[in-house]
Amino acid sequence: MHTPRPLPARTDLAPATVAVTAGRPVHEPDAPLNVPLTPASTYVAGGDREYGRYANPTWEAFEDVLGALEGGRALAFASGLAAVATVLDLVTPGEKIVAPRHAYLGTLSQLAEKERRGALAVQLVDIDDTAAVVAACEDAALLWIESPTNPALEVADIPALCAAAHAAGASVVVDNTFATPILQRPLELGADVVVHSATKYLAGHSDAVLGAIVTNDDQAYRALDERRRTIGATPGTLETWLATRGLRTLHLRVERAQSNARELAARLGRHPGIDRVRYPGFGGVVAIEVAGGAMAADLLTHSGRLFVHATSLGGVESTWERRRRWQSEPQTIPDNLVRISVGVEDVEDLWNDLEASLASVGDAQATPDP
């Protein structure tokens, strides 16, 4: 049976309402409330979809919701890195990209690999140093922004950087994975393209690997869609269905995670076992520098009962890890930095777990080796 395109999202609604209502099937008797899973590789010819690598009604529901939330048109990809690679593939060989010194490791790895092959010139900058970024954009083709950055949580002045980049003739891409469109809409701030690791907050339940790109530029949308078709970086049907389900509660999850993160960041800032707390004031990610160095940080991430030692983030559960356990993490990230993805659990339970974990680290350091 032909699955009709979901109703277009209304533009007069708040993000919370959009998250719940966009991408739904037409309201008619016996119609499902959700667009169903359509595991199709082949369609009857003569319509808009034609082939399973070009489109899928389950992808389209996810794209409709995310596009409405970000204020553009979305494309789903097999992973966040597939989305990143698709954008970078459209940069003319030999051109210069300006990017944050601290960013998603996959992005930095792709940039480094392209620079080694001579495909692109890359200049890394401190994204929160607006003057330095503006100067670097003078001969750039693309400015890549993360804000907040991963894992240092630096915040960029997105409107100022977009204006300066455009004045220099450069396009702007913003990785909005940490903030999500609930807290930040980069297209409205001047960006040309937004990318997401939808694995994180958008899907939100640590059960789907997915990426996404959003733009309000029709020419960019067509180029990105064609590139997705060409390289086959298409998402799975189940993954997009799960992510659409996750988007329905995005506003609730982000609000709760942010509330928890703010409270924990304030308390951690007063704890003697913490040298420094990094928190930009919004979002659900907190970074701490643990007193006692890398060993203490490692001990901490293995001490929690509620906090899970894991490398991903943005799920309903709280996770943490010492980022420099990855050899490819920039050397400018402190060796004792622990990135915490604060979940939606009860904040007092989370604090009790943190206090107990920090106390166990202190006890271990105070005990002399036999």
SETORPA-110566 format. One record per residue (C-alpha): residue number from 1; residue in three letters; x, y, z. Coordinates in steps of 0.25 Angstrom, whole numbers. Layout:
residues N
PT,nr,rest,east,north,up
PT,NUM,ALA,X,Y,Z
...
end
This chain:
residues 370
PT,nr,rest,east,north,up
PT,1,MET,0,0,0
PT,2,HIS,5,14,-4
PT,3,THR,10,22,9
PT,4,PRO,6,37,7
PT,5,ARG,16,47,10
PT,6,PRO,13,52,25
PT,7,LEU,6,65,26
PT,8,PRO,15,77,26
PT,9,ALA,19,83,39
PT,10,ARG,13,96,44
PT,11,THR,22,108,45
PT,12,ASP,14,115,56
PT,13,LEU,16,104,67
PT,14,ALA,26,104,79
PT,15,PRO,38,94,77
PT,16,ALA,32,84,88
PT,17,THR,19,84,79
PT,18,VAL,26,82,66
PT,19,ALA,34,70,72
PT,20,VAL,21,63,76
PT,21,THR,13,66,64
PT,22,ALA,22,67,51
PT,23,GLY,24,56,42
PT,24,ARG,11,49,45
PT,25,PRO,2,42,35
PT,26,VAL,-10,49,30
PT,27,HIS,-21,49,41
PT,28,GLU,-32,39,35
PT,29,PRO,-40,28,41
PT,30,ASP,-32,16,44
PT,31,ALA,-19,22,40
PT,32,PRO,-7,20,50
PT,33,LEU,-2,31,58
PT,34,ASN,12,28,54
PT,35,VAL,18,26,40
PT,36,PRO,21,11,40
PT,37,LEU,34,3,37
PT,38,THR,35,2,22
PT,39,PRO,47,-8,19
PT,40,ALA,47,-6,4
PT,41,SER,58,-7,-5
PT,42,THR,50,-6,-18
PT,43,TYR,37,2,-21
PT,44,VAL,28,2,-33
PT,45,ALA,33,11,-44
PT,46,GLY,27,24,-47
PT,47,GLY,26,31,-34
PT,48,ASP,35,40,-26
PT,49,ARG,44,30,-18
PT,50,GLU,48,20,-29
PT,51,TYR,58,12,-22
PT,52,GLY,62,9,-7
PT,53,ARG,75,17,-8
PT,54,TYR,68,30,-11
PT,55,ALA,56,31,-1
PT,56,ASN,48,23,9
PT,57,PRO,35,28,16
PT,58,THR,41,24,29
PT,59,TRP,53,33,27
PT,60,GLU,44,44,22
PT,61,ALA,36,45,35
PT,62,PHE,49,47,43
PT,63,GLU,54,57,33
PT,64,ASP,41,65,34
PT,65,VAL,42,65,49
PT,66,LEU,56,69,49
PT,67,GLY,55,79,38
PT,68,ALA,43,86,45
PT,69,LEU,51,87,58
PT,70,GLU,64,93,51
PT,71,GLY,56,102,42
PT,72,GLY,61,95,29
PT,73,ARG,60,82,21
PT,74,ALA,67,70,27
PT,75,LEU,74,58,21
PT,76,ALA,77,45,29
PT,77,PHE,90,38,28
PT,78,ALA,95,25,33
PT,79,SER,103,32,44
PT,80,GLY,108,45,48
PT,81,LEU,121,42,42
PT,82,ALA,114,39,29
PT,83,ALA,108,53,30
PT,84,VAL,121,60,32
PT,85,ALA,128,52,21
PT,86,THR,117,56,11
PT,87,VAL,118,71,14
PT,88,LEU,133,70,13
PT,89,ASP,132,63,0
PT,90,LEU,126,75,-6
PT,91,VAL,137,85,-3
PT,92,THR,146,87,-15
PT,93,PRO,159,80,-14
PT,94,GLY,170,89,-10
PT,95,GLU,161,99,-3
PT,96,LYS,163,103,12
PT,97,ILE,154,99,24
PT,98,VAL,155,106,37
PT,99,ALA,151,97,48
PT,100,PRO,151,96,64
PT,101,ARG,163,91,70
PT,102,HIS,154,83,80
PT,103,ALA,143,76,73
PT,104,TYR,137,62,70
PT,105,LEU,148,53,68
PT,106,GLY,142,47,55
PT,107,THR,142,61,49
PT,108,LEU,156,64,53
PT,109,SER,161,50,48
PT,110,GLN,154,53,34
PT,111,LEU,160,67,33
PT,112,ALA,174,61,36
PT,113,GLU,172,50,26
PT,114,LYS,168,59,15
PT,115,GLU,179,69,18
PT,116,ARG,190,57,18
PT,117,ARG,185,54,4
PT,118,GLY,186,68,0
PT,119,ALA,171,69,-3
PT,120,LEU,168,80,7
PT,121,ALA,176,91,15
PT,122,VAL,172,91,29
PT,123,GLN,174,102,40
PT,124,LEU,170,98,54
PT,125,VAL,165,110,63
PT,126,ASP,160,112,77
PT,127,ILE,146,114,73
PT,128,ASP,143,123,85
PT,129,ASP,154,133,80
PT,130,THR,145,141,71
PT,131,ALA,156,150,66
PT,132,ALA,165,139,62
PT,133,VAL,154,131,55
PT,134,VAL,150,143,47
PT,135,ALA,164,145,43
PT,136,ALA,166,130,39
PT,137,CYS,153,131,30
PT,138,GLU,159,142,21
PT,139,ASP,164,131,10
PT,140,ALA,155,120,14
PT,141,ALA,144,113,7
PT,142,LEU,137,107,19
PT,143,LEU,136,110,34
PT,144,TRP,133,98,42
PT,145,ILE,127,101,56
PT,146,GLU,124,93,68
PT,147,SER,117,100,79
PT,148,PRO,119,95,90
PT,149,THR,131,88,86
PT,150,ASN,134,73,89
PT,151,PRO,139,71,100
PT,152,ALA,144,85,105
PT,153,LEU,131,91,104
PT,154,GLU,135,104,98
PT,155,VAL,124,113,92
PT,156,ALA,125,120,79
PT,157,ASP,119,134,75
PT,158,ILE,111,127,64
PT,159,PRO,104,140,58
PT,160,ALA,117,148,58
PT,161,LEU,125,136,52
PT,162,CYS,115,134,41
PT,163,ALA,114,148,37
PT,164,ALA,130,149,36
PT,165,ALA,131,136,29
PT,166,HIS,120,140,19
PT,167,ALA,127,154,17
PT,168,ALA,140,146,13
PT,169,GLY,132,137,3
PT,170,ALA,132,125,12
PT,171,SER,121,115,15
PT,172,VAL,117,111,30
PT,173,VAL,114,98,36
PT,174,VAL,110,96,50
PT,175,ASP,110,83,58
PT,176,ASN,98,84,67
PT,177,THR,99,71,73
PT,178,PHE,101,76,87
PT,179,ALA,91,87,87
PT,180,THR,80,81,79
PT,181,PRO,70,90,72
PT,182,ILE,63,91,86
PT,183,LEU,74,100,91
PT,184,GLN,80,106,78
PT,185,ARG,76,107,64
PT,186,PRO,88,111,56
PT,187,LEU,81,113,42
PT,188,GLU,74,125,49
PT,189,LEU,87,130,54
PT,190,GLY,93,130,40
PT,191,ALA,99,116,37
PT,192,ASP,97,110,24
PT,193,VAL,97,95,28
PT,194,VAL,95,88,41
PT,195,VAL,100,74,44
PT,196,HIS,96,64,55
PT,197,SER,101,51,61
PT,198,ALA,86,47,63
PT,199,THR,91,35,70
PT,200,LYS,92,45,82
PT,201,TYR,81,54,87
PT,202,LEU,72,53,75
PT,203,ALA,70,38,76
PT,204,GLY,73,39,91
PT,205,HIS,72,24,95
PT,206,SER,86,18,92
PT,207,ASP,80,9,82
PT,208,ALA,82,15,68
PT,209,VAL,94,20,60
PT,210,LEU,89,31,51
PT,211,GLY,93,44,45
PT,212,ALA,86,56,39
PT,213,ILE,89,69,31
PT,214,VAL,79,81,31
PT,215,THR,79,93,21
PT,216,ASN,70,104,17
PT,217,ASP,78,106,4
PT,218,ASP,71,98,-8
PT,219,GLN,84,97,-16
PT,220,ALA,91,91,-4
PT,221,TYR,80,82,-1
PT,222,ARG,80,76,-15
PT,223,ALA,95,75,-15
PT,224,LEU,95,67,-2
PT,225,ASP,84,58,-6
PT,226,GLU,91,55,-19
PT,227,ARG,103,52,-11
PT,228,ARG,96,43,-1
PT,229,ARG,90,35,-13
PT,230,THR,104,34,-20
PT,231,ILE,112,29,-8
PT,232,GLY,100,21,-2
PT,233,ALA,102,27,12
PT,234,THR,87,24,14
PT,235,PRO,81,21,28
PT,236,GLY,74,8,32
PT,237,THR,59,8,33
PT,238,LEU,59,3,47
PT,239,GLU,69,14,52
PT,240,THR,61,25,46
PT,241,TRP,48,20,52
PT,242,LEU,55,19,66
PT,243,ALA,60,33,64
PT,244,THR,47,38,60
PT,245,ARG,41,32,73
PT,246,GLY,53,38,81
PT,247,LEU,50,52,75
PT,248,ARG,36,52,81
PT,249,THR,42,54,95
PT,250,LEU,54,62,91
PT,251,HIS,49,75,98
PT,252,LEU,46,67,111
PT,253,ARG,59,60,111
PT,254,VAL,67,72,108
PT,255,GLU,60,80,119
PT,256,ARG,62,69,129
PT,257,ALA,77,66,125
PT,258,GLN,80,81,126
PT,259,SER,73,83,139
PT,260,ASN,81,72,145
PT,261,ALA,94,77,138
PT,262,ARG,93,91,144
PT,263,GLU,91,86,158
PT,264,LEU,102,76,157
PT,265,ALA,112,86,151
PT,266,ALA,109,95,162
PT,267,ARG,111,85,173
PT,268,LEU,124,79,166
PT,269,GLY,129,93,166
PT,270,ARG,130,93,181
PT,271,HIS,135,79,183
PT,272,PRO,150,78,187
PT,273,GLY,152,66,178
PT,274,ILE,150,74,166
PT,275,ASP,160,84,160
PT,276,ARG,151,91,150
PT,277,VAL,137,90,144
PT,278,ARG,134,93,130
PT,279,TYR,120,96,127
PT,280,PRO,114,106,117
PT,281,GLY,102,109,125
PT,282,PHE,93,100,116
PT,283,GLY,91,86,111
PT,284,GLY,93,73,117
PT,285,VAL,108,71,116
PT,286,VAL,118,75,127
PT,287,ALA,133,73,127
PT,288,ILE,141,72,140
PT,289,GLU,156,72,143
PT,290,VAL,159,62,154
PT,291,ALA,169,66,165
PT,292,GLY,180,55,165
PT,293,GLY,182,54,150
PT,294,ALA,179,44,140
PT,295,MET,179,32,149
PT,296,ALA,169,38,158
PT,297,ALA,160,42,146
PT,298,ASP,161,27,142
PT,299,LEU,158,22,156
PT,300,LEU,146,32,156
PT,301,THR,140,27,143
PT,302,HIS,141,12,148
PT,303,SER,134,15,161
PT,304,GLY,120,19,158
PT,305,ARG,108,11,160
PT,306,LEU,98,20,153
PT,307,PHE,108,27,144
PT,308,VAL,113,17,132
PT,309,HIS,127,17,127
PT,310,ALA,124,19,112
PT,311,THR,128,27,100
PT,312,SER,115,32,95
PT,313,LEU,106,42,100
PT,314,GLY,92,48,99
PT,315,GLY,84,36,104
PT,316,VAL,74,36,116
PT,317,GLU,85,30,124
PT,318,SER,97,37,130
PT,319,THR,110,33,124
PT,320,TRP,125,38,126
PT,321,GLU,139,35,122
PT,322,ARG,153,41,122
PT,323,ARG,154,46,108
PT,324,ARG,170,45,107
PT,325,ARG,168,30,108
PT,326,TRP,167,32,93
PT,327,GLN,181,34,87
PT,328,SER,175,42,76
PT,329,GLU,169,52,86
PT,330,PRO,176,66,84
PT,331,GLN,188,68,94
PT,332,THR,182,81,98
PT,333,ILE,171,74,105
PT,334,PRO,175,72,120
PT,335,ASP,179,58,123
PT,336,ASN,170,58,135
PT,337,LEU,157,63,128
PT,338,VAL,145,54,129
PT,339,ARG,133,57,120
PT,340,ILE,120,55,127
PT,341,SER,107,53,119
PT,342,VAL,96,55,129
PT,343,GLY,84,47,128
PT,344,VAL,69,49,132
PT,345,GLU,70,41,145
PT,346,ASP,67,47,159
PT,347,VAL,77,58,162
PT,348,GLU,79,54,176
PT,349,ASP,82,40,173
PT,350,LEU,92,45,162
PT,351,TRP,99,54,173
PT,352,ASN,99,43,183
PT,353,ASP,106,34,173
PT,354,LEU,116,45,169
PT,355,GLU,119,48,184
PT,356,ALA,122,33,187
PT,357,SER,130,31,174
PT,358,LEU,139,43,178
PT,359,ALA,140,38,192
PT,360,SER,145,25,187
PT,361,VAL,155,32,178
PT,362,GLY,160,40,190
PT,363,ASP,161,27,199
PT,364,ALA,169,20,188
PT,365,GLN,179,31,187
PT,366,ALA,181,33,202
PT,367,THR,184,18,203
PT,368,PRO,199,15,201
PT,369,ASP,203,4,192
PT,370,PRO,207,-9,200
end
